[in-house]
């Protein structure tokens, strides 16, 4: 089963490269989150952290 079908996305920190699998929310994802490895705050410039740093976009952008 792919990450998209399972409702998950792998977020990757652009600073340290740490990866974590997160469940996709029903709508738009959060605009920012903190990397648990290095403490860097990941801030989305457009939609959400899933669309910018994830292996799968949020459900809002996937449906367009």
N, C-alpha and C positions, 0 to 999 in steps of 0.2 A: 504494500500500500504506500502510495506517495505521501509526502508531507501535506500537500494541499488536500488530498482526500481525507486524511486523518485530522485535518483542522489544526495543523501545527506548522510552525515556521522556525527555522534555525537563525537566530540573531547572532551576528558576528561583530565584535567590537573592532572599530577601525584602528584603534590605538594599539591594542595588545594582541588582537586576533582570537581572543577567547570566544568560544561558541557555546550557546545555550539554546535548548529547544523549548519553545514557549507555545502555549495554546493560543490560537487566533481568536480574538473577540468576535462577537456577533456583528459588530459594526466596525467603525474606524478604530484603529489601535491608538495607543498613547502617543503624544507628541515627543515624549522623552522618557528615558529610563537610564538606570545606572548599571555599569558593568560590575558584576560581582567580583571579578578578578583584579581589576586595576583601579576601579572607582571612577573611571571616566564617565561623564554624563553624555549619552548619545541623544542628540537633538535632531529631530526631523525638520528639514527645511520646507517640505511640501505637504505630504499627507500624514504619515506616521512612521514610527520606527520600523515596523514590519516592511513597509514599502521601500524604505531607504537602506536598511541594514539586514533585512531578512531574506531567507531563501524563497519565501512565498509572500506575495503582497497581501494586504488586509482584504477582507471580504468586500468592502466598498469598491476598491479598485479592480478586484477580480471579476466583479459583476458587470463592469463597464465594457 
